[in-house]
Amino acid sequence: MGDMNDFVDRIRSIRDAFRGFMEIPGFAEGGWDVRSDVGFLDVLDEVESAGLSGDASKGRWLGGLTQIDDPGPMGRSWFLSLAALAALGEMPWEALEVAEGILRELPGDASAYRKIGVVKILEASGLREALPVLERFLADEDVQVRKEAESARKVIWGEGLG
């Protein structure tokens, strides 16, 4: 399980980022006003609750938030994905199980973004047991997937972290 203070800080930083975006003149008019996007705020609240409680029953749903091809207006889906990864980091064994489940269903022509989503879930688990699953991505045809997989491998092994 991750450091709960780190999780709370990560969720807070996502909320703070949007508050900051709303202060930029014309931002909301440019595509997305988070203040009026109740759906986003509800999902973010639910992600936060799942992470705080370690609710493994939400694992598959959280994993689904990482499977994006389009970041959405002003990065909406990308930010929800980051929050989901933070929550999954609070339930490492569930994160590994979720990644394995997504991988079983991942189509052969899945986008690099979806593959990176699985890599990031494996990284969030922090479990060395995730390394054999990660191996598949170290040999992926997409260079960005390989880079993310190598970075995740280093994080899991604790290499270069200070």
N, C-alpha and C positions, 0 to 999 in steps of 0.2 A: 504494500500500500504506500502511496506517495505521502509527502508531507502535506497535511491538510492546510497549513498556512500558505504553502505554495499554490495549492489549488485555488484557495480563496483569492489570493493575489492575482492569479491568472484570469479568473472570471471577472474580478474587479477591473483589470486592465482592459478587457474587452468592452465592458460597460463604459469605462472612461473614454475609450477610443471613440465610441459613438457620440458621447456627450461633446467631445472635442470636435468631431465632424460637424455636428449641428451648429457649432459656433462659426464655421467657415461661411462667409456670405455666399449665398446662392447654392450651397451644397444640397439642401433638401429639394430645391427646385430642379436640381440636376438629375434626379432619378429616385431618390429614396430618402424618406424622412422617418428615421427610426422611431421618433416619438409617436408617430401615428401608426406604425406597423406593430399592432398589438400581437399579431402572430409571431413575429420575431421575438418580442419581449417574453411572450408566454413560453416559447420553446427554450429561450435562454434560461428562464426561471426553472423550467423542468430539468434541463441539463444540470444546472447548478444543484438542484435538489437531489438528483440521482448521484452526483459526485459526493455531495456532503453525507448522504446516507449510505453510500456504497451499494446502492440498489442494483444488484446483478440482473434483476429481471428487466432492467432498462438497457442492458448491454447491447443487444442486437439493434435496438432503435438508435442508440448512440453510434454504433458502428455504421449504420446507414447514413448518418449525417456526414460521414467522411467520404462517402461515395459520390463525388460531384464531378461533373464535367464542365459546368458553367458556374462561376462564383456568384452569379446573381447580381442584382442591382447593387452597385457600390460594394461588392464583396460580401453580401449578406450570407450566402451559403458557406463561404470560406471562413468567416468568423464563427459561425455555428459549428463548423467542423473543428476549429481550434478549441472551442469550449467542450465539444464532445470528447476530443482527445484528452483534455485535462481531466474530465470526469472518468474516462476509462483508465487513466493512470491511477485512480483511486481504487480500482478493482482489477489488479493485474491478471489474475487467472481467468477472469471473465473476458478481459481484453484479448488474451491469447485465444480463447475459445471462439470469440467473435471473429477475429482475424482468420482463423482456420475455416470457419463457416463461410465467410465472404469469399475466401479463396476457392473453396469447393464450387461455389456458384459463379465465380468470375468467368465471363466468356473469354475465349481465346483472343478475341480482338478488343479486349477492354482497353480503354484509354490509359495513357500514362498517369493521368490524375487519379483514376480509380485505383490503379496499382500502388501509387504513392500513398493513397489513403490507407491501404492495408499495411504498407510498410510503417506508416506513422502509428497505427494501432499496435503493431508489434513493438515498436520503440516505446510507446506509452506503457506497455506492460512491464518493460524493464527486466523481463525474465530471460535468463540464459536458455531456458527451454524454448524460447521463440527463435533462437538462432537457426535451427534446422529449417524452419518455415521460411525464414528470411533468405536462406540460400538461393531459393528460386529467383528472387529479385536481383541478387548480385550478378546474375548472368542474363538479365533481361536485355532485349534488343535496344531499348530506349536508354540513352545515356543518362537522362535525368533520374529515371527509376533506379539505375545502378548507383548513381551518386547518393541518392537518398537512402538506399539500402546499405551502402557502405557507412554512411553517417550513422544510421540506426545501429549497425553492428558495433561501431565504436562507442556509442552511448551505452549500449547494453553491457559491453565489456569494461566500460569505465575508462576508456582510453582518451587521452587528451582533454580531460575535464578539469585541468587545474594543476 
